Structure formats: C-alpha cells, structure tokens
Amino acid sequence: MGKPEILDALIAVNKNNFASVLVDEADAKKLKNFTFVDFRDKAKFEKGHMDKARHVDYSDMFSYPMMEELNKSNSLIIIHDVPAVAGVIAATLKMMDYPNVYILK
C-alpha cells in the first residue's frame, strides 16, 4: 500500500519549503478573484481579522456548505496562526482540486 495522497501533497509543499504558496497581503490582493479564508478559532477571528476575510471553523472545513461556498475559480488565501496547520489545510484543499491555494505570511 502506497502513501496516502495527503502525504504526497504535504511532501510536495514541504519540498518547496512553503515558498511557492506563501504570499503577503499586498501580493495576495494582486491575485485575480481572491478570497481570504480565516481558519483560526472564532474568538481570535472576532478579536481581529482581515477586511472581508471569511471565517471557516477548522472543524467545518469539510462540510458540504463550506465546500459549496468556496469557489474553486478563486485564489484562496489561508489564514491560521500555526504554520503547520495552514500547510495541512492548503495541501488538503489542493488535493480536493482547489487549484489556487496560498498561505498568508
């Protein structure tokens, strides 16, 4: 039995040392049709978040409404306090055929 696909995706992201998927706010806003998706807990989100960022509770990440809401034609910019978690989210979304996934620096 081979490695699960998620491991392959994580290895690919890690080989690039996240460099290919990291963007700062200014570069993110230059992307066509971008959406900031904040996966931090609700309290942190409510305490302060980027303008127009959408909050998605990490536990709801794979819910049908969330998947329907996030447009695959948009560039998704992942926001999370823990870089490793942001990497897992980005790799998972890439594996689910979201073509343009980035992590906010």
N, CA, C and O atoms as CSV, one atom per row, in Angstrom:
chain,resi,resn,atom,element,x,y,z
A,1,MET,N,N,0.845,-1.171,0.000
A,1,MET,CA,C,0.000,0.000,0.000
A,1,MET,C,C,0.895,1.240,0.000
A,1,MET,O,O,1.815,1.343,0.811
A,2,GLY,N,N,0.626,2.179,-0.908
A,2,GLY,CA,C,1.425,3.395,-1.017
A,2,GLY,C,C,1.023,4.436,0.010
A,2,GLY,O,O,0.093,4.238,0.793
A,3,LYS,N,N,1.743,5.551,-0.009
A,3,LYS,CA,C,1.438,6.656,0.902
A,3,LYS,C,C,0.077,7.249,0.556
A,3,LYS,O,O,-0.305,7.308,-0.613
A,4,PRO,N,N,-0.648,7.687,1.575
A,4,PRO,CA,C,-1.907,8.395,1.284
A,4,PRO,C,C,-1.618,9.667,0.493
A,4,PRO,O,O,-0.539,10.247,0.614
A,5,GLU,N,N,-2.582,10.099,-0.315
A,5,GLU,CA,C,-2.397,11.285,-1.151
A,5,GLU,C,C,-2.071,12.524,-0.332
A,5,GLU,O,O,-1.314,13.381,-0.789
A,6,ILE,N,N,-2.628,12.635,0.869
A,6,ILE,CA,C,-2.358,13.812,1.693
A,6,ILE,C,C,-0.872,13.909,2.013
A,6,ILE,O,O,-0.318,15.007,2.076
A,7,LEU,N,N,-0.228,12.765,2.215
A,7,LEU,CA,C,1.208,12.785,2.488
A,7,LEU,C,C,1.986,13.268,1.273
A,7,LEU,O,O,2.943,14.031,1.403
A,8,ASP,N,N,1.574,12.824,0.102
A,8,ASP,CA,C,2.232,13.287,-1.121
A,8,ASP,C,C,2.092,14.806,-1.273
A,8,ASP,O,O,3.046,15.493,-1.638
A,9,ALA,N,N,0.896,15.313,-0.988
A,9,ALA,CA,C,0.662,16.752,-1.093
A,9,ALA,C,C,1.500,17.513,-0.069
A,9,ALA,O,O,2.084,18.548,-0.388
A,10,LEU,N,N,1.560,17.004,1.151
A,10,LEU,CA,C,2.359,17.660,2.188
A,10,LEU,C,C,3.843,17.628,1.852
A,10,LEU,O,O,4.554,18.608,2.072
A,11,ILE,N,N,4.305,16.515,1.326
A,11,ILE,CA,C,5.710,16.395,0.932
A,11,ILE,C,C,6.027,17.397,-0.172
A,11,ILE,O,O,7.080,18.034,-0.145
A,12,ALA,N,N,5.124,17.542,-1.144
A,12,ALA,CA,C,5.337,18.497,-2.240
A,12,ALA,C,C,5.420,19.921,-1.707
A,12,ALA,O,O,6.279,20.694,-2.132
A,13,VAL,N,N,4.533,20.273,-0.781
A,13,VAL,CA,C,4.568,21.611,-0.192
A,13,VAL,C,C,5.850,21.787,0.603
A,13,VAL,O,O,6.496,22.831,0.517
A,14,ASN,N,N,6.224,20.772,1.377
A,14,ASN,CA,C,7.408,20.862,2.225
A,14,ASN,C,C,8.692,20.964,1.391
A,14,ASN,O,O,9.614,21.685,1.771
A,15,LYS,N,N,8.763,20.251,0.260
A,15,LYS,CA,C,9.951,20.316,-0.589
A,15,LYS,C,C,10.218,21.740,-1.054
A,15,LYS,O,O,11.366,22.155,-1.208
A,16,ASN,N,N,9.150,22.471,-1.273
A,16,ASN,CA,C,9.291,23.866,-1.681
A,16,ASN,C,C,9.450,24.777,-0.474
A,16,ASN,O,O,9.528,25.998,-0.607
A,17,ASN,N,N,9.496,24.166,0.704
A,17,ASN,CA,C,9.641,24.921,1.945
A,17,ASN,C,C,8.563,25.999,2.048
A,17,ASN,O,O,8.809,27.077,2.588
A,18,PHE,N,N,7.407,25.716,1.546
A,18,PHE,CA,C,6.250,26.604,1.529
A,18,PHE,C,C,6.459,27.848,0.669
A,18,PHE,O,O,5.526,28.632,0.496
A,19,ALA,N,N,7.636,28.043,0.137
A,19,ALA,CA,C,7.930,29.274,-0.608
A,19,ALA,C,C,6.973,29.499,-1.761
A,19,ALA,O,O,6.602,30.639,-2.040
A,20,SER,N,N,6.570,28.448,-2.429
A,20,SER,CA,C,5.716,28.620,-3.598
A,20,SER,C,C,4.275,28.954,-3.247
A,20,SER,O,O,3.520,29.394,-4.114
A,21,VAL,N,N,3.879,28.755,-1.998
A,21,VAL,CA,C,2.494,29.016,-1.627
A,21,VAL,C,C,2.338,30.159,-0.623
A,21,VAL,O,O,1.215,30.531,-0.284
A,22,LEU,N,N,3.444,30.715,-0.148
A,22,LEU,CA,C,3.373,31.827,0.802
A,22,LEU,C,C,3.202,33.156,0.073
A,22,LEU,O,O,3.907,33.437,-0.896
A,23,VAL,N,N,2.261,33.967,0.545
A,23,VAL,CA,C,2.070,35.304,-0.018
A,23,VAL,C,C,1.856,36.285,1.130
A,23,VAL,O,O,1.317,35.934,2.179
A,24,ASP,N,N,2.293,37.528,0.903
A,24,ASP,CA,C,1.962,38.556,1.886
A,24,ASP,C,C,0.656,39.212,1.438
A,24,ASP,O,O,0.144,38.929,0.355
A,25,GLU,N,N,0.134,40.080,2.278
A,25,GLU,CA,C,-1.174,40.683,1.997
A,25,GLU,C,C,-1.190,41.451,0.682
A,25,GLU,O,O,-2.145,41.344,-0.088
A,26,ALA,N,N,-0.143,42.222,0.422
A,26,ALA,CA,C,-0.090,43.027,-0.804
A,26,ALA,C,C,-0.102,42.144,-2.048
A,26,ALA,O,O,-0.825,42.433,-3.002
A,27,ASP,N,N,0.695,41.065,-2.049
A,27,ASP,CA,C,0.723,40.160,-3.203
A,27,ASP,C,C,-0.596,39.398,-3.338
A,27,ASP,O,O,-1.052,39.134,-4.450
A,28,ALA,N,N,-1.204,39.047,-2.209
A,28,ALA,CA,C,-2.481,38.340,-2.253
A,28,ALA,C,C,-3.544,39.199,-2.934
A,28,ALA,O,O,-4.358,38.697,-3.709
A,29,LYS,N,N,-3.528,40.480,-2.640
A,29,LYS,CA,C,-4.538,41.378,-3.210
A,29,LYS,C,C,-4.314,41.634,-4.700
A,29,LYS,O,O,-5.192,42.175,-5.373
A,30,LYS,N,N,-3.159,41.253,-5.213
A,30,LYS,CA,C,-2.893,41.382,-6.655
A,30,LYS,C,C,-3.447,40.192,-7.436
A,30,LYS,O,O,-3.564,40.251,-8.660
A,31,LEU,N,N,-3.786,39.114,-6.730
A,31,LEU,CA,C,-4.321,37.926,-7.388
A,31,LEU,C,C,-5.725,38.204,-7.909
A,31,LEU,O,O,-6.478,38.976,-7.314
A,32,LYS,N,N,-6.064,37.573,-9.015
A,32,LYS,CA,C,-7.391,37.735,-9.585
A,32,LYS,C,C,-8.382,36.892,-8.773
A,32,LYS,O,O,-8.125,35.721,-8.496
A,33,ASN,N,N,-9.499,37.489,-8.400
A,33,ASN,CA,C,-10.563,36.783,-7.685
A,33,ASN,C,C,-10.044,36.035,-6.457
A,33,ASN,O,O,-10.067,34.805,-6.415
A,34,PHE,N,N,-9.583,36.779,-5.473
A,34,PHE,CA,C,-9.026,36.151,-4.275
A,34,PHE,C,C,-10.033,36.181,-3.127
A,34,PHE,O,O,-10.912,37.042,-3.074
A,35,THR,N,N,-9.888,35.227,-2.212
A,35,THR,CA,C,-10.697,35.168,-1.004
A,35,THR,C,C,-9.787,34.830,0.166
A,35,THR,O,O,-9.078,33.825,0.129
A,36,PHE,N,N,-9.801,35.667,1.212
A,36,PHE,CA,C,-9.098,35.348,2.442
A,36,PHE,C,C,-9.997,34.416,3.253
A,36,PHE,O,O,-11.155,34.739,3.516
A,37,VAL,N,N,-9.462,33.262,3.647
A,37,VAL,CA,C,-10.225,32.291,4.424
A,37,VAL,C,C,-9.505,32.092,5.754
A,37,VAL,O,O,-8.405,31.541,5.804
A,38,ASP,N,N,-10.139,32.548,6.824
A,38,ASP,CA,C,-9.543,32.541,8.153
A,38,ASP,C,C,-9.997,31.299,8.908
A,38,ASP,O,O,-11.170,31.171,9.259
A,39,PHE,N,N,-9.065,30.388,9.155
A,39,PHE,CA,C,-9.360,29.131,9.845
A,39,PHE,C,C,-9.031,29.188,11.341
A,39,PHE,O,O,-9.078,28.163,12.021
A,40,ARG,N,N,-8.701,30.371,11.856
A,40,ARG,CA,C,-8.439,30.478,13.292
A,40,ARG,C,C,-9.743,30.295,14.063
A,40,ARG,O,O,-10.826,30.334,13.479
A,41,ASP,N,N,-9.633,30.095,15.387
A,41,ASP,CA,C,-10.870,29.906,16.147
A,41,ASP,C,C,-11.676,31.206,16.147
A,41,ASP,O,O,-11.146,32.291,15.908
A,42,LYS,N,N,-12.959,31.062,16.420
A,42,LYS,CA,C,-13.906,32.173,16.310
A,42,LYS,C,C,-13.509,33.361,17.188
A,42,LYS,O,O,-13.650,34.509,16.768
A,43,ALA,N,N,-13.013,33.099,18.407
A,43,ALA,CA,C,-12.627,34.187,19.316
A,43,ALA,C,C,-11.498,35.029,18.718
A,43,ALA,O,O,-11.539,36.258,18.781
A,44,LYS,N,N,-10.490,34.370,18.136
A,44,LYS,CA,C,-9.383,35.106,17.510
A,44,LYS,C,C,-9.868,35.879,16.291
A,44,LYS,O,O,-9.455,37.016,16.059
A,45,PHE,N,N,-10.739,35.258,15.522
A,45,PHE,CA,C,-11.293,35.922,14.339
A,45,PHE,C,C,-12.052,37.180,14.746
A,45,PHE,O,O,-11.873,38.242,14.151
A,46,GLU,N,N,-12.902,37.053,15.767
A,46,GLU,CA,C,-13.704,38.192,16.205
A,46,GLU,C,C,-12.846,39.286,16.846
A,46,GLU,O,O,-13.201,40.464,16.797
A,47,LYS,N,N,-11.735,38.901,17.440
A,47,LYS,CA,C,-10.833,39.872,18.068
A,47,LYS,C,C,-10.173,40.751,17.005
A,47,LYS,O,O,-9.869,41.916,17.259
A,48,GLY,N,N,-9.956,40.199,15.840
A,48,GLY,CA,C,-9.355,40.954,14.746
A,48,GLY,C,C,-9.105,40.069,13.554
A,48,GLY,O,O,-8.542,38.981,13.676
A,49,HIS,N,N,-9.530,40.546,12.391
A,49,HIS,CA,C,-9.313,39.779,11.162
A,49,HIS,C,C,-9.159,40.739,9.986
A,49,HIS,O,O,-9.456,41.929,10.086
A,50,MET,N,N,-8.695,40.196,8.892
A,50,MET,CA,C,-8.512,40.992,7.676
A,50,MET,C,C,-9.868,41.398,7.121
A,50,MET,O,O,-10.854,40.671,7.245
A,51,ASP,N,N,-9.897,42.567,6.510
A,51,ASP,CA,C,-11.112,43.060,5.891
A,51,ASP,C,C,-11.623,42.057,4.856
A,51,ASP,O,O,-10.864,41.598,4.003
A,52,LYS,N,N,-12.880,41.729,4.933
A,52,LYS,CA,C,-13.570,40.818,4.013
A,52,LYS,C,C,-13.127,39.360,4.128
A,52,LYS,O,O,-13.472,38.543,3.274
A,53,ALA,N,N,-12.363,39.024,5.177
A,53,ALA,CA,C,-11.968,37.624,5.372
A,53,ALA,C,C,-13.193,36.815,5.771
A,53,ALA,O,O,-14.065,37.294,6.496
A,54,ARG,N,N,-13.241,35.597,5.291
A,54,ARG,CA,C,-14.339,34.690,5.628
A,54,ARG,C,C,-13.854,33.737,6.704
A,54,ARG,O,O,-12.779,33.149,6.585
A,55,HIS,N,N,-14.631,33.590,7.732
A,55,HIS,CA,C,-14.261,32.668,8.805
A,55,HIS,C,C,-14.816,31.284,8.492
A,55,HIS,O,O,-15.994,31.131,8.168
A,56,VAL,N,N,-13.958,30.289,8.593
A,56,VAL,CA,C,-14.368,28.890,8.495
A,56,VAL,C,C,-13.785,28.188,9.701
A,56,VAL,O,O,-12.568,28.146,9.882
A,57,ASP,N,N,-14.648,27.644,10.515
A,57,ASP,CA,C,-14.169,26.881,11.671
A,57,ASP,C,C,-13.459,25.643,11.145
A,57,ASP,O,O,-13.973,24.943,10.273
A,58,TYR,N,N,-12.291,25.383,11.676
A,58,TYR,CA,C,-11.493,24.238,11.210
A,58,TYR,C,C,-12.306,22.951,11.225
A,58,TYR,O,O,-12.143,22.108,10.343
A,59,SER,N,N,-13.184,22.789,12.222
A,59,SER,CA,C,-13.991,21.560,12.313
A,59,SER,C,C,-15.040,21.483,11.206
A,59,SER,O,O,-15.561,20.403,10.928
A,60,ASP,N,N,-15.359,22.613,10.570
A,60,ASP,CA,C,-16.332,22.635,9.475
A,60,ASP,C,C,-15.677,22.633,8.102
A,60,ASP,O,O,-16.354,22.784,7.085
A,61,MET,N,N,-14.375,22.465,8.074
A,61,MET,CA,C,-13.639,22.587,6.823
A,61,MET,C,C,-14.165,21.678,5.716
A,61,MET,O,O,-14.169,22.060,4.546
A,62,PHE,N,N,-14.601,20.493,6.080
A,62,PHE,CA,C,-15.030,19.541,5.060
A,62,PHE,C,C,-16.545,19.453,4.937
A,62,PHE,O,O,-17.063,18.533,4.302
A,63,SER,N,N,-17.256,20.395,5.534
A,63,SER,CA,C,-18.714,20.358,5.435
A,63,SER,C,C,-19.138,20.741,4.020
A,63,SER,O,O,-18.457,21.511,3.343
A,64,TYR,N,N,-20.253,20.201,3.591
A,64,TYR,CA,C,-20.749,20.480,2.248
A,64,TYR,C,C,-21.008,21.968,2.040
A,64,TYR,O,O,-20.631,22.509,1.000
A,65,PRO,N,N,-21.656,22.663,3.022
A,65,PRO,CA,C,-21.875,24.106,2.801
A,65,PRO,C,C,-20.574,24.888,2.613
A,65,PRO,O,O,-20.513,25.798,1.786
A,66,MET,N,N,-19.542,24.540,3.372
A,66,MET,CA,C,-18.270,25.250,3.225
A,66,MET,C,C,-17.668,24.986,1.854
A,66,MET,O,O,-17.174,25.906,1.201
A,67,MET,N,N,-17.707,23.749,1.421
A,67,MET,CA,C,-17.122,23.409,0.125
A,67,MET,C,C,-17.889,24.076,-1.016
A,67,MET,O,O,-17.290,24.493,-2.007
A,68,GLU,N,N,-19.192,24.176,-0.879
A,68,GLU,CA,C,-20.001,24.837,-1.898
A,68,GLU,C,C,-19.730,26.347,-1.910
A,68,GLU,O,O,-19.789,26.991,-2.957
A,69,GLU,N,N,-19.435,26.893,-0.733
A,69,GLU,CA,C,-19.250,28.331,-0.587
A,69,GLU,C,C,-17.917,28.808,-1.168
A,69,GLU,O,O,-17.839,29.903,-1.723
A,70,LEU,N,N,-16.880,27.997,-1.042
A,70,LEU,CA,C,-15.565,28.393,-1.549
A,70,LEU,C,C,-15.476,28.070,-3.034
A,70,LEU,O,O,-15.562,26.909,-3.434
A,71,ASN,N,N,-15.307,29.074,-3.820
A,71,ASN,CA,C,-15.302,28.939,-5.262
A,71,ASN,C,C,-13.940,28.438,-5.737
A,71,ASN,O,O,-12.912,29.034,-5.413
A,72,LYS,N,N,-13.927,27.357,-6.494
A,72,LYS,CA,C,-12.659,26.803,-6.982
A,72,LYS,C,C,-11.977,27.701,-8.004
A,72,LYS,O,O,-10.789,27.533,-8.280
A,73,SER,N,N,-12.710,28.648,-8.565
A,73,SER,CA,C,-12.066,29.556,-9.522
A,73,SER,C,C,-11.388,30.731,-8.819
A,73,SER,O,O,-10.654,31.487,-9.455
A,74,ASN,N,N,-11.623,30.894,-7.516
A,74,ASN,CA,C,-10.955,31.956,-6.753
A,74,ASN,C,C,-9.617,31.469,-6.220
A,74,ASN,O,O,-9.406,30.273,-6.021
A,75,SER,N,N,-8.727,32.412,-5.995
A,75,SER,CA,C,-7.489,32.120,-5.271
A,75,SER,C,C,-7.833,32.174,-3.791
A,75,SER,O,O,-8.338,33.187,-3.306
A,76,LEU,N,N,-7.564,31.095,-3.075
A,76,LEU,CA,C,-7.859,31.032,-1.648
A,76,LEU,C,C,-6.586,31.322,-0.867
A,76,LEU,O,O,-5.560,30.673,-1.072
A,77,ILE,N,N,-6.659,32.295,0.026
A,77,ILE,CA,C,-5.517,32.639,0.865
A,77,ILE,C,C,-5.852,32.184,2.276
A,77,ILE,O,O,-6.749,32.732,2.917
A,78,ILE,N,N,-5.126,31.176,2.756
A,78,ILE,CA,C,-5.384,30.554,4.047
A,78,ILE,C,C,-4.745,31.383,5.158
A,78,ILE,O,O,-3.594,31.807,5.057
A,79,ILE,N,N,-5.521,31.604,6.219
A,79,ILE,CA,C,-5.024,32.304,7.398
A,79,ILE,C,C,-5.152,31.365,8.590
A,79,ILE,O,O,-6.242,30.878,8.889
A,80,HIS,N,N,-4.041,31.113,9.266
A,80,HIS,CA,C,-4.031,30.330,10.505
A,80,HIS,C,C,-2.771,30.695,11.283
A,80,HIS,O,O,-1.733,31.001,10.696
A,81,ASP,N,N,-2.876,30.659,12.619
A,81,ASP,CA,C,-1.749,31.030,13.477
A,81,ASP,C,C,-0.606,30.030,13.460
A,81,ASP,O,O,0.546,30.395,13.695
A,82,VAL,N,N,-0.918,28.777,13.185
A,82,VAL,CA,C,0.086,27.711,13.240
A,82,VAL,C,C,0.480,27.347,11.808
A,82,VAL,O,O,-0.344,26.809,11.069
A,83,PRO,N,N,1.724,27.628,11.399
A,83,PRO,CA,C,2.127,27.348,10.022
A,83,PRO,C,C,1.900,25.900,9.577
A,83,PRO,O,O,1.506,25.659,8.435
A,84,ALA,N,N,2.143,24.945,10.462
A,84,ALA,CA,C,1.951,23.543,10.083
A,84,ALA,C,C,0.484,23.255,9.775
A,84,ALA,O,O,0.178,22.505,8.849
A,85,VAL,N,N,-0.418,23.845,10.545
A,85,VAL,CA,C,-1.853,23.656,10.301
A,85,VAL,C,C,-2.248,24.324,8.990
A,85,VAL,O,O,-3.004,23.756,8.201
A,86,ALA,N,N,-1.737,25.527,8.759
A,86,ALA,CA,C,-2.009,26.211,7.486
A,86,ALA,C,C,-1.526,25.362,6.315
A,86,ALA,O,O,-2.192,25.290,5.282
A,87,GLY,N,N,-0.369,24.719,6.473
A,87,GLY,CA,C,0.161,23.846,5.422
A,87,GLY,C,C,-0.726,22.644,5.168
A,87,GLY,O,O,-0.940,22.262,4.018
A,88,VAL,N,N,-1.242,22.046,6.223
A,88,VAL,CA,C,-2.144,20.893,6.074
A,88,VAL,C,C,-3.431,21.328,5.377
A,88,VAL,O,O,-3.930,20.630,4.494
A,89,ILE,N,N,-3.965,22.475,5.773
A,89,ILE,CA,C,-5.187,22.990,5.132
A,89,ILE,C,C,-4.935,23.239,3.649
A,89,ILE,O,O,-5.732,22.832,2.803
A,90,ALA,N,N,-3.825,23.910,3.335
A,90,ALA,CA,C,-3.507,24.210,1.937
A,90,ALA,C,C,-3.322,22.931,1.127
A,90,ALA,O,O,-3.845,22.816,0.019
A,91,ALA,N,N,-2.587,21.979,1.670
A,91,ALA,CA,C,-2.354,20.715,0.962
A,91,ALA,C,C,-3.659,19.955,0.765
A,91,ALA,O,O,-3.879,19.355,-0.287
A,92,THR,N,N,-4.513,19.980,1.763
A,92,THR,CA,C,-5.796,19.283,1.664
A,92,THR,C,C,-6.670,19.912,0.592
A,92,THR,O,O,-7.281,19.203,-0.207
A,93,LEU,N,N,-6.734,21.243,0.567
A,93,LEU,CA,C,-7.541,21.913,-0.454
A,93,LEU,C,C,-6.985,21.662,-1.852
A,93,LEU,O,O,-7.751,21.484,-2.799
A,94,LYS,N,N,-5.656,21.645,-1.990
A,94,LYS,CA,C,-5.045,21.334,-3.291
A,94,LYS,C,C,-5.446,19.924,-3.732
A,94,LYS,O,O,-5.753,19.680,-4.899
A,95,MET,N,N,-5.432,19.017,-2.777
A,95,MET,CA,C,-5.795,17.636,-3.076
A,95,MET,C,C,-7.266,17.524,-3.485
A,95,MET,O,O,-7.649,16.605,-4.210
A,96,MET,N,N,-8.077,18.460,-3.017
A,96,MET,CA,C,-9.500,18.471,-3.343
A,96,MET,C,C,-9.782,19.303,-4.592
A,96,MET,O,O,-10.912,19.733,-4.820
A,97,ASP,N,N,-8.748,19.525,-5.394
A,97,ASP,CA,C,-8.848,20.209,-6.685
A,97,ASP,C,C,-9.123,21.702,-6.608
A,97,ASP,O,O,-9.674,22.281,-7.544
A,98,TYR,N,N,-8.744,22.332,-5.499
A,98,TYR,CA,C,-8.738,23.792,-5.466
A,98,TYR,C,C,-7.387,24.195,-6.050
A,98,TYR,O,O,-6.359,23.990,-5.404
A,99,PRO,N,N,-7.362,24.763,-7.256
A,99,PRO,CA,C,-6.085,24.961,-7.955
A,99,PRO,C,C,-5.219,26.083,-7.402
A,99,PRO,O,O,-3.994,26.002,-7.491
A,100,ASN,N,N,-5.805,27.114,-6.841
A,100,ASN,CA,C,-5.034,28.291,-6.438
A,100,ASN,C,C,-5.159,28.508,-4.937
A,100,ASN,O,O,-6.028,29.247,-4.474
A,101,VAL,N,N,-4.288,27.860,-4.189
A,101,VAL,CA,C,-4.317,27.935,-2.732
A,101,VAL,C,C,-2.978,28.509,-2.254
A,101,VAL,O,O,-1.907,28.063,-2.664
A,102,TYR,N,N,-3.072,29.499,-1.385
A,102,TYR,CA,C,-1.888,30.162,-0.840
A,102,TYR,C,C,-2.021,30.259,0.671
A,102,TYR,O,O,-3.111,30.095,1.219
A,103,ILE,N,N,-0.910,30.525,1.338
A,103,ILE,CA,C,-0.891,30.722,2.787
A,103,ILE,C,C,-0.403,32.137,3.046
A,103,ILE,O,O,0.631,32.553,2.524
A,104,LEU,N,N,-1.155,32.877,3.860
A,104,LEU,CA,C,-0.753,34.241,4.190
A,104,LEU,C,C,0.433,34.220,5.123
A,104,LEU,O,O,0.419,33.518,6.134
A,105,LYS,N,N,1.469,34.988,4.792
A,105,LYS,CA,C,2.669,35.085,5.637
A,105,LYS,C,C,2.328,35.773,6.935
A,105,LYS,O,O,3.199,35.954,7.786
